Amino acid sequence: MRVFSGIRPSGKLHIGNYLGAIKQWVELQKEHDCIYSIVDLHAITTPYEPDNFQKTIKETAAAYLACGIDPKESIFFVQSEVKEHLELAWFLNCIAPVGELERMTQYKEKSRDLGGNPKAGLLNYPVLMAADILAYKATLVPIGEDQQQHLELARNLARKFNHQFGETFEEPESYIPKVGARIMSLSNPDNKMSKSGSEKGCIGLFDSEDEIRDKIMSAVTDSGKEIKYDPKKKAGVSNLLSIYSLFSDKEIKDLEKEFEGKNYGEFKKELADLVVEYLKPFRKKRKELLAKDGYIEEILDVGAQKASKKAFETLKEVKEKMGLKR
């Protein structure tokens, strides 16, 4: 299968990003044809800092490489370096219903955040996302639950294009892990873990050992004592069990047996030890990558060349079917 997924270069990554996305990316590249992109064009649809943008992109690339994305196994590149994304997005805009774009939940939410004054780029964000996927004729797309509506638009646009211009695209399927798709805040387990949320509630992938231990030991649980998975009644404990399960590759039911009779303090201490040891190699690798002058840029340049070659072939076919000459 051909896999495509993208990550916005915005702020520091946290364990929710890793468990809900990056870990799956690393596993998928072992068996599939994977194309991963830092989607900088999506990032500029909302307010950002131009002066620090390239630094953020480089640090995002370093984080993903440190976590296991292998440029020998996957194509890894920066979206804006492959012009075919924008070209295909325009063609898809010509068949995308405006009403469908205006109904997108994220568009409505972000429009409100911007004081009801959104720009056209925000409205067309899902069309560019569709172009990202369809430019490589991807068949599997690892996404968060909040992107499901956008992927459905990509499927609809593939269907519309095929109907109007001839069979060209497959309709991509989503890949959402059953556990780990939503890691919740340690300080407020009713909310998703977020870079913009409480500092105490979010464990950064490159936090120090002391920071990790402090955040886990102070994580919200409940007034009970039983270490049991019950998201409705024991949201905090359930979130910690999910994190433990994903970092240890142990089933939650087995963890419930393992910690039967133990208190929350003992459970948190073992979880903190686990997370600290798991993330230690990531911190080391990231430091090494950032110290190599030009190394990350070279990886991204090679990835862009490979991606562009694949996308070029798709655009050539698309333009011929649309009656355009390349």
C-alpha positions as CSV (number, residue, x, y, z in Angstrom):
1,M,0.0,0.0,0.0
2,R,1.1,3.6,-0.5
3,V,0.9,5.7,2.6
4,F,0.8,9.5,2.9
5,S,0.6,11.6,6.0
6,G,1.7,15.1,6.9
7,I,2.6,17.1,10.0
8,R,2.3,20.8,10.6
9,P,5.6,22.5,11.7
10,S,4.1,24.2,14.8
11,G,5.5,24.1,18.3
12,K,7.1,21.3,20.2
13,L,5.9,17.7,19.8
14,H,4.4,15.8,22.7
15,I,3.8,12.2,23.5
16,G,0.3,12.4,22.2
17,N,1.8,13.3,18.8
18,Y,4.1,10.3,19.1
19,L,1.6,7.7,20.3
20,G,-1.2,8.9,18.1
21,A,0.8,9.4,14.9
22,I,4.6,9.1,14.8
23,K,4.8,5.6,16.3
24,Q,2.3,4.4,13.6
25,W,4.4,6.2,10.9
26,V,7.5,4.3,12.0
27,E,5.7,1.0,12.0
28,L,4.0,1.5,8.6
29,Q,7.3,2.3,6.8
30,K,8.6,-1.2,7.5
31,E,5.9,-2.8,5.3
32,H,4.6,-0.1,3.0
33,D,5.6,2.6,0.5
34,C,5.5,5.6,2.8
35,I,5.6,9.3,1.9
36,Y,5.7,11.8,4.9
37,S,5.7,15.5,4.6
38,I,6.1,18.5,6.8
39,V,3.1,20.5,5.6
40,D,4.4,24.1,5.8
41,L,1.8,25.4,3.3
42,H,-1.0,24.3,5.7
43,A,0.7,26.0,8.6
44,I,0.5,29.4,6.9
45,T,-3.3,29.3,6.8
46,T,-3.3,30.5,10.4
47,P,-1.1,33.1,12.1
48,Y,2.6,32.1,12.4
49,E,6.0,33.6,12.9
50,P,7.8,34.0,9.5
51,D,11.2,34.9,11.1
52,N,11.3,31.6,13.0
53,F,9.5,29.4,10.4
54,Q,12.6,27.7,8.9
55,K,13.9,27.0,12.4
56,T,10.6,25.4,13.4
57,I,10.6,23.3,10.2
58,K,14.1,22.0,10.8
59,E,13.3,21.2,14.5
60,T,10.2,19.3,13.4
61,A,12.2,17.3,10.9
62,A,14.8,16.5,13.6
63,A,12.1,15.4,15.9
64,Y,10.6,12.9,13.4
65,L,14.0,11.6,12.4
66,A,14.9,11.1,16.0
67,C,11.7,9.2,16.6
68,G,12.4,6.7,13.9
69,I,11.4,8.1,10.5
70,D,14.0,6.5,8.2
71,P,14.8,8.4,5.0
72,K,16.1,5.2,3.5
73,E,12.7,3.5,4.0
74,S,10.4,6.5,3.5
75,I,10.2,9.7,1.4
76,F,10.5,12.6,3.9
77,F,10.2,16.2,2.6
78,V,8.8,19.7,3.0
79,Q,5.5,20.2,1.2
80,S,6.3,23.6,-0.4
81,E,9.4,22.2,-2.1
82,V,7.1,20.1,-4.4
83,K,5.1,22.5,-6.5
84,E,2.8,19.8,-7.8
85,H,0.8,20.0,-4.5
86,L,-0.3,23.5,-5.3
87,E,-1.0,22.7,-9.0
88,L,-3.2,19.8,-8.2
89,A,-4.9,21.8,-5.4
90,W,-6.0,24.3,-8.1
91,F,-7.4,21.6,-10.3
92,L,-9.3,20.1,-7.4
93,N,-10.6,23.5,-6.4
94,C,-12.3,23.7,-9.7
95,I,-14.5,20.7,-8.8
96,A,-14.8,21.2,-5.1
97,P,-18.2,22.5,-3.9
98,V,-17.9,25.7,-1.8
99,G,-20.8,24.6,0.4
100,E,-19.0,21.5,1.4
101,L,-15.9,23.4,2.3
102,E,-17.9,25.9,4.4
103,R,-19.4,23.0,6.4
104,M,-16.1,21.7,7.5
105,T,-16.0,21.6,11.3
106,Q,-12.4,22.8,11.6
107,Y,-13.1,25.7,9.2
108,K,-15.9,26.9,11.4
109,E,-13.9,26.5,14.6
110,K,-10.8,28.3,13.3
111,S,-12.9,31.0,11.8
112,R,-14.4,31.7,15.2
113,D,-10.8,31.7,16.7
114,L,-9.9,34.3,14.1
115,G,-12.8,36.6,15.0
116,G,-15.0,35.6,12.1
117,N,-12.5,36.9,9.6
118,P,-11.0,33.8,7.9
119,K,-8.9,33.9,4.8
120,A,-9.5,31.9,1.6
121,G,-6.5,29.7,2.4
122,L,-8.3,28.4,5.5
123,L,-11.4,27.6,3.5
124,N,-9.3,25.7,0.9
125,Y,-7.1,23.9,3.4
126,P,-9.0,20.6,2.9
127,V,-8.6,20.8,-0.8
128,L,-4.8,21.2,-0.4
129,M,-4.9,18.2,1.9
130,A,-6.7,16.2,-0.7
131,A,-4.0,17.3,-3.3
132,D,-1.3,16.2,-0.9
133,I,-2.8,12.7,-0.8
134,L,-3.9,12.3,-4.4
135,A,-0.7,13.6,-5.9
136,Y,0.9,10.3,-4.8
137,K,-2.2,8.2,-5.4
138,A,-2.0,7.2,-1.7
139,T,-4.3,4.4,-0.6
140,L,-3.8,4.7,3.2
141,V,-3.7,7.9,5.2
142,P,-2.8,7.9,9.0
143,I,-4.8,10.7,10.5
144,G,-6.3,11.9,13.8
145,E,-10.0,11.7,14.4
146,D,-10.3,15.4,13.8
147,Q,-9.1,15.0,10.2
148,Q,-11.7,12.3,9.2
149,Q,-14.0,14.9,7.6
150,H,-11.1,16.2,5.5
151,L,-10.2,12.8,4.3
152,E,-13.8,12.2,3.3
153,L,-13.6,15.3,1.1
154,A,-10.4,13.8,-0.5
155,R,-12.4,10.6,-1.3
156,N,-15.2,12.7,-2.7
157,L,-12.9,14.7,-4.9
158,A,-11.2,11.6,-6.2
159,R,-14.6,10.2,-7.0
160,K,-15.7,13.4,-8.7
161,F,-12.5,13.7,-10.8
162,N,-12.8,10.0,-11.9
163,H,-16.4,10.5,-12.9
164,Q,-15.8,13.7,-14.8
165,F,-12.4,13.1,-16.4
166,G,-11.8,9.3,-16.3
167,E,-10.5,6.8,-13.8
168,T,-7.4,8.3,-12.2
169,F,-7.4,8.1,-8.4
170,E,-8.1,5.5,-5.9
171,E,-10.2,6.6,-2.9
172,P,-7.8,6.7,0.0
173,E,-8.7,4.9,3.3
174,S,-8.0,6.3,6.7
175,Y,-5.8,4.7,9.3
176,I,-6.8,5.6,12.9
177,P,-5.3,3.5,15.7
178,K,-7.9,2.2,18.1
179,V,-5.8,3.1,21.1
180,G,-3.6,6.2,21.1
181,A,-5.6,8.3,18.7
182,R,-6.5,10.6,21.5
183,I,-4.0,10.9,24.4
184,M,-5.6,13.2,27.0
185,S,-4.1,16.0,29.1
186,L,-2.6,14.9,32.4
187,S,-4.0,17.9,34.2
188,N,-7.5,17.8,32.6
189,P,-8.2,14.3,31.2
190,D,-11.5,15.5,29.6
191,N,-9.3,17.5,27.0
192,K,-6.9,16.2,24.4
193,M,-3.2,16.6,25.2
194,S,-2.2,19.8,23.5
195,K,0.9,22.1,23.0
196,S,-1.4,25.0,23.7
197,G,-2.9,23.6,26.8
198,S,-1.6,23.4,30.4
199,E,2.2,22.9,30.6
200,K,1.7,20.4,33.4
201,G,-0.8,18.4,31.3
202,C,1.5,17.9,28.3
203,I,4.7,15.8,28.2
204,G,7.0,17.0,25.5
205,L,8.9,14.4,23.6
206,F,12.2,16.1,24.5
207,D,11.3,17.1,28.1
208,S,14.0,16.5,30.7
209,E,13.7,13.4,32.9
210,D,12.8,15.5,35.9
211,E,10.0,17.3,33.9
212,I,8.6,14.0,32.8
213,R,8.6,12.5,36.3
214,D,7.0,15.6,37.8
215,K,4.2,15.8,35.3
216,I,3.3,12.1,35.6
217,M,3.5,12.1,39.4
218,S,1.2,15.1,39.6
219,A,-1.3,13.8,36.9
220,V,-5.0,14.0,37.8
221,T,-6.5,10.6,38.8
222,D,-9.6,10.3,41.0
223,S,-10.6,9.7,44.6
224,G,-10.6,5.9,44.3
225,K,-7.8,3.5,44.6
226,E,-8.4,0.9,41.9
227,I,-6.2,0.9,38.8
228,K,-9.0,0.2,36.3
229,Y,-9.7,1.2,32.7
230,D,-13.0,3.1,32.7
231,P,-12.9,6.3,30.6
232,K,-16.3,7.6,31.8
233,K,-15.7,7.1,35.6
234,K,-11.9,7.1,35.8
235,A,-10.8,9.3,32.9
236,G,-7.4,10.2,34.4
237,V,-6.4,6.6,35.3
238,S,-7.7,5.4,32.0
239,N,-5.5,7.9,30.2
240,L,-2.4,6.8,32.1
241,L,-3.2,3.2,31.4
242,S,-3.4,4.0,27.7
243,I,-0.1,5.7,27.8
244,Y,1.5,2.8,29.7
245,S,0.0,0.3,27.2
246,L,1.3,2.1,24.2
247,F,4.8,2.7,25.6
248,S,5.1,-0.9,26.9
249,D,3.2,-2.8,24.1
250,K,1.2,-4.5,26.9
251,E,-2.5,-5.0,26.8
252,I,-4.5,-2.8,29.2
253,K,-6.2,-5.8,30.7
254,D,-2.8,-7.3,31.5
255,L,-1.7,-4.0,33.1
256,E,-4.9,-4.0,35.3
257,K,-3.8,-7.4,36.6
258,E,-0.2,-6.3,37.0
259,F,-1.1,-3.4,39.2
260,E,-4.0,-5.0,41.1
261,G,-3.6,-4.1,44.8
262,K,-1.1,-1.3,44.1
263,N,-1.8,2.4,44.7
264,Y,-1.7,5.3,42.3
265,G,1.7,6.4,43.5
266,E,3.3,3.1,42.7
267,F,1.6,3.0,39.3
268,K,2.7,6.5,38.4
269,K,6.3,5.9,39.5
270,E,6.6,2.8,37.2
271,L,4.9,4.7,34.3
272,A,7.4,7.6,34.8
273,D,10.3,5.2,34.8
274,L,9.0,3.6,31.6
275,V,8.4,6.9,29.7
276,V,11.8,8.3,30.8
277,E,13.7,5.3,29.5
278,Y,11.6,5.1,26.3
279,L,12.2,8.7,25.4
280,K,15.9,8.9,26.3
281,P,17.2,7.7,22.9
282,F,15.0,10.3,21.2
283,R,16.6,13.2,23.1
284,K,20.1,11.9,22.3
285,K,19.4,11.3,18.5
286,R,17.8,14.7,18.2
287,K,20.8,16.5,19.7
288,E,23.1,14.6,17.3
289,L,21.0,15.5,14.3
290,L,20.8,19.2,15.0
291,A,24.6,19.3,15.6
292,K,25.3,18.0,12.0
293,D,25.5,21.1,9.8
294,G,23.4,20.7,6.7
295,Y,22.5,17.1,7.3
296,I,18.7,17.5,7.9
297,E,18.5,19.9,4.9
298,E,20.1,17.3,2.7
299,I,17.6,14.6,3.8
300,L,14.7,17.0,3.0
301,D,16.1,18.0,-0.3
302,V,16.6,14.4,-1.5
303,G,13.1,13.6,-0.2
304,A,11.6,16.5,-2.2
305,Q,13.3,15.3,-5.4
306,K,11.9,11.8,-4.9
307,A,8.4,13.1,-4.1
308,S,8.4,15.6,-7.0
309,K,9.2,12.8,-9.5
310,K,6.2,10.8,-8.3
311,A,3.9,13.8,-8.2
312,F,5.0,14.9,-11.6
313,E,3.7,11.7,-13.2
314,T,0.4,12.1,-11.5
315,L,0.0,15.7,-12.7
316,K,1.0,14.8,-16.2
317,E,-1.9,12.3,-16.3
318,V,-4.3,14.7,-14.6
319,K,-3.5,17.5,-17.1
320,E,-3.9,15.3,-20.1
321,K,-7.3,14.1,-18.9
322,M,-8.4,17.6,-18.2
323,G,-7.5,18.7,-21.7
324,L,-4.4,20.7,-20.5
325,K,-0.9,20.3,-21.9
326,R,2.1,19.8,-19.6
